[in-house]
């Protein structure tokens, strides 16, 4: 999946077109954006106008209230120049309190989600989360409402945290039971930026940049069945991630991943 957060810090339409050409060349047919990704939706609009049928299109809202979420999906459709999206996601649920507000059947965003699906504005509904509470928050949401997909951080460093790993494995099993798609992010995260290096890349974490390291991190993540990865928000790394994820990628054992993580200096972004 192509993460269009890559367009967060650009207004260069030519750059967007070049990147989308790379997306097509790599055979990627799932494009994921969000209302909160800067000008991403607007920049994708002209390309979507002529290529909409080629891709599975996903976007997101961070609104937790009914009225705001309802406005968000209309705005996203206009900017993306389409009459529907394939997947609309409740984005970045971080705390249980947010979910409590969002799931209110009258005033919460969940009402807008149901209506958008019933009206044919969206085909599927999803939910995303970040941080150490992500798996448990997503599990709670999935136990309450039959979302079609979840999106959650997953890499070697974060899975070394015992509590996170237990929560993630429980979420993974729940997704299997409910036939819910599991999207994973932060696959090539090396760790938080060192002081003074923020903004070096479009990602809000320091990414792996060497092909060998990306191959190992992506290969290890893809050992996990019933999931697929989202590309990082750094356009210069798209071709390397696509190469690593190509069919026939080498299986990476836990031992090999552990040695690579130590050599690279990978650490938990959320620690």
N, C-alpha and C positions, 0 to 999 in steps of 0.2 A: 504494500500500500504506500502511496506517495503522500507524505505529510506536507500539506500546503502552508503550514506554519513557516515554511521556507521563504514565503513571500512577505513575511511580517515587516521586514525593514527595507522594503524596496518600493519604488514607484516606477521602475523601469519596465515598461510593457514589452520591450524587445527581449529583456532578460527572462521575463515570464514565458514568452513564446519559445525561447531557446530551451528553457528547462522542460516545458511541456513536450517539446520534441524529443528530449531525452527520455522522458517518462514513457512516451509511445514506443521509442526504440527499444527500451528495456522490457517491453511487454507488460507494463504495469497498467492495470485497468480499474484501480480503486483510488480515488482522489479524496482526501480528507482535509477539510478546512474548518473554519469556525468564525462566528461573528466577531470574536475577540482577537482574531489574528490580523490586526492592523487593516491593511487594504487588500488582504488576500482574496476575499470574495469578489470585490470589485474588479481586481486585476484578472481573476479567473473568468469573469463574465464573458468577455469577447471570445475567448477560446471555447468556453462551454456552449456558446450560441451555435457554433458550427460543429462541435464534436461531442455533444451531450450523449448521444446514443453509444458512444464508444466506452464510456466509463460508468462505474458504480460511484455515485457522488454522495459524499457524507458531509454534513456540517453540524454545528453545535451551538448551544446557547448556555450562558451562565446565569440566566434569569431563573429565579426560583418561584416567582409569582405568575399567576395565570395571565394577566393582562400583558405583562412585559414579555413573557415567552411567546404569546400570540403575535405580538408586534415583531418580535425577533424573526420568526419563521417567514413572515411576509417580506421583511427587509432582506433576508438572505436570498429568497427566491428572486426578488427584483435585481439584486446585485449580481447574482449568478446567472441571470438571464435564462431562467428555466421555470417550468410550471410545477416541478416537483423535485425533491431530492430522494435518493434511495434510503438514506439513513440520517435520522435527526437524533442528536445525542444531548442528554442533559450533562453539561460539561463541568468537570473539575469539582465534583462533590468532595469536600475535604473533611467536614465534620458531621457527625450524626444529626446535629441540630438543623443543618441545611436540608438534609433529606426529610426531616420531619415537616419542614415548611413546604418543600416541593411536593410532597405526596398528599397535601390537603386536597380533597376531592373537589372542593369548590373554588378555593383561592390559590391553590398551588399550580406549579407548572405542569404537573402530571395531567391535569385537565386539558391544557393546551396541547399536550402531546397526543392524547387520545383523540381529540378533535381533529388535529392535523392529519392523523392517520385515517380517520373515518372520512375526511373530506378529500382524500387522495393527494394531499400535498406532500406526504411522506409515505414510503413503503414500509420502512422498519424503524424501530425505536431503540435507542441505546443509552448507555450511561458510562461516564468516565470518572476517574479519580486519580489523584497524585498523592505522594507522601506515604508515610509509614502506616497510616490508617486505611489506605486505599482498598486493600482486599476485603477488610471487614466491613467498610462502608458499602462497597459494591455488593457484597453478599447480602447485607440487610436489604438493599434496594431490590435485588433479584428475588429474594424470598417474598417480597411484598407484591412486586409487579413483574409480569413476564417480558422483561426487556429482551430484545433480539440479540443484543451484543453488549459486552463490557470492554473497556479499554483500561489497562493497568500497567504500571511499571514492572519490568522484569529484566534482571541481569544478574550476573554471578555475584557481584558485591552485595546487592541488596538482599539476595536470597541467603546470604551467610548469616543474616539476622534470624534467629530461631523463631521469634514470634511472627515476623513477616512471612517467613517460609511456611509456617503452619497455617496462617490465614490465607496465604496464596493457594496452597494446596487444597484447602477447604473450598475456596472460590472456584478453583479449577474443577473439582469434583461436582460442584453445584452446576457449573456450566454444562458439564457432560450430561448430567441428569435432566436438565431443562433444554438441552440442545441449543444452548446459547453460544454465539461466537465469542471467542476470546482474542482481543487484539492486545499486543504487547508493545510497550514503548520504552525508551531509554536503554535499548539493547546495546548501543555502542557508547554508553556513558562511561568515561574514565573516572569521573568524580567531580566534585565542585571545583570551580575555578580557583586558582591560587590568587592571592591578593594582587591587584593591579592588572590582571589578565582578563577581567570581565569584558565581554564585547568582542573578543578576538574572533569568535565564531557566532553565527546566528542563533545557536543553541544557548540555553541559559545554564548549561553545564559544559564542562570540558569534554569534547568528544574524542574518541579514538580517531586517528587520521591515517595511520599506515594500513595498507591493504592486508597485510598479514594479520595484524591485530583485529581488524574488522572481520576478516574471514573466521577467525577463531571465535570471537564474541557472537557473531550471527549464527555460525554453525552450532555453537553450544545452545543458543536459545532455541534454534529450530529442532533440537533433539526433542523438545517438548511437543507432543502432538496436541491436536485440537486447539491450535493457536496460529496466528500469523503476525508478522512484525510490521510496524509503521516506520518509514524512513525518517531520519533525523531532519531537523529544521535547518540544515546547512546544505545549500545547493551544491557546493563543490564536492560534497561527499556522496551525492546521489548515485553516481555511476559505480562507486566502490561498494556501496551497500547492495545495489542491484546485482553486481557481480558475485558478491558473497552469498546471496540468496538464490542464485540460479539453481535449477534442478540438478541434482547430483552433487550438491555441496557435501563436503567431507564431514562425517560425524565427529564431533569433538567430545572427548570423554571429560568427566569431572576433574580427573587428575591433570590432564593437559590444560584445561581451563584454569585450574588453580595455579599451575606454574606460570601461565601467561599473565594472569592477574597480578601475581607477585612481581614479575618482570616489568610489567607496564606501570604498576603502582595504582591499580584500580581501587576505588574506595566507594563507600555508600554515600550517594548524593544527599540523602535525607538524614544522615546520622547527626 
